[in-house]
């Protein structure tokens, strides 16, 4: 005989009242039991999902961190002659400078990796000595620390034997010169920024004060455009010597704030140089053909360039000094 609620009630000597009324009038104890069971099931599923997410880490020591340590640290901190007795391949020694899960409380991060360069501060403890590391490397180390600084016990950090490299005697003078000029980028970059800003202001004032401001604006933009091209070339050279990503590497979807800043800084800077040259050419054509339309075009271009170079300069400042607006506000709040 098939099982039904009616048969159950009949066996108990009670009159069946129908399935729907049975659900509506079930006892309080049964409702509480059902509710508790559902809550337990939900808690179990949530805890299982949480545990899965916790183990799903982005960083990997062997893949992401070990190459940085081998490239930047082993040369000075390895073997019997390790500087200050610190051997970077000693797992316990390195982890002793870390607070797993909290980079802001980790001595390696706060006291050494994110310190200013020694060119800015002679007392800086920045590591490596020619550091700091580039933004992508710093971002990966910070992520690794914040995710728990997992260094598998079985993984040994050992440098691969390097083959003897032949003296680079065939490097052309042009290549050497290109690498050398990159170090002048931080100093040179202020020149076109200032001139573009002055040129943009004068171009705006020329609509109210006449041709005198217009002439000054064109002269500033012309000199700024030429110097901007030189500065951009220096910037690409500087990026190469600092180990930043190559020009053909696109921005990753999970890029950090510094990586995003670097990407847009280099390409917006290049765009500024191109637009500066275009603006000068249009200005020369406006003078030659005495065209009001072309005159308006180059002056509006000068105003746009002033805004653009301000943005690019701000990004460059953040790459060197961090989030300058937040730091300024923090000082005001003290």
Residue, then its C-alpha position, 0 to 999 in steps of 0.5 A: x500500500x502506498x504511503x500517504x498522509x491519510x493512511x498515517x492519520x488513519x492508523x493513528x485513529x485520527x481523521x485526516x484533514x488534508x495536506x494543505x491544512x496539515x502544513x498550515x497547522x503543524x506543531x511549533x516544535x516541528x517548525x522550530x526543528x525544520x528552521x534549525x535544520x535549514x540554518x545549520x545547512x546554510x551555516x555549513x555551506x557558508x563556512x565551506x565557501x569561506x574556507x575555500x576562499x581563504x585558501x584561494x590565494x593569488x600570490x605564490x612564493x615559488x612563482x612570484x616572490x622567489x624570482x625577486x629575491x634571487x634577482x635583487x637580494x641574493x647577491x648581497x645576502x647569501x653565504x658566509x659574507x652576507x651583509x649584516x649576517x642576513x641570509x635571504x635564503x634562510x626561511x626562518x630569518x626572512x620570516x622573522x622580519x614579517x608579520x604574516x597577514x599584515x604588511x603594515x606591521x612587517x619590518x621588512x616592508x616598512x623599514x626597508x622595501x618602501x623607504x625612499x631612494x638613497x638619492x632622496x635621503x642619504x640615511x634611507x635603509x631602502x633595499x636593495x641599495x639601488x631601490x626601491x623595487x619597481x611598483x609591480x614587484x612591491x605590489x606582489x610582495x605586499x600581497x604575499x605578506x597580506x595573504x599570510x607570507x606562505x613560504x613552503x618548508x620544502x622549497x629551498x631558495x637557491x640561485x641557479x649557476x650563472x654562465x660566464x657572460x662575455x664582455x659586452x663590447x659590441x654595444x653601440x654608443x647610441x644604446x649606451x647613450x639611450x640608457x644614460x639619458x634616462x637618469x635625467x628624466x626626473x630632473x628634466x620633466x619639470x621644464x615642459x610641465x611648467x612651460x605647458x602650464x604657463x602657455x595654457x594660461x596665456x592662451x586662455x588670457x589671450x581671449x581677453x588681453x589680445x595678441x601679446x598673451x597669444x604670442x607668449x602662449x605660442x612661444x611657451x608651447x613651442x619650447x615645451x613641445x620640443x622639451x617634452x619630446x626629449x623628456x618622454x624619450x628620457x622617461x622610456x629609457x628610465x623605465x627600462x633601466x628601472x626594470x618597469x614593464x616593457x612598452x608592449x605590455x598591456x595593463x592587467x585587469x588585476x593591476x595595482x594602483x601603482x601599476x595603473x598609475x605607471x601605465x597611464x603616466x607613460x602613455x599620457x606623457x607620450x600623448x602630451x608630446x605628440x599633441x604638443x607638436x601638433x599644436x605648434x604646427x597648427x599655430x604656425x599654419x595659423x600665423x602663415x595663413x592668418x586663419x582665425x579658425x586655426x588660431x582658435x584651434x591651437x589656443x584651445x589645444x594649449x589649454x587642453x595641454x595644460x590640463x593634460x600635463x597637470x594630470x601626467x605630472x600628478x601621476x609622476x608625483x604619486x609614483x615617487x612620493x605616494x598618494x600626495x593628496x592623502x598625505x597633505x590632508x593627513x597633515x591638515x587633520x593633525 
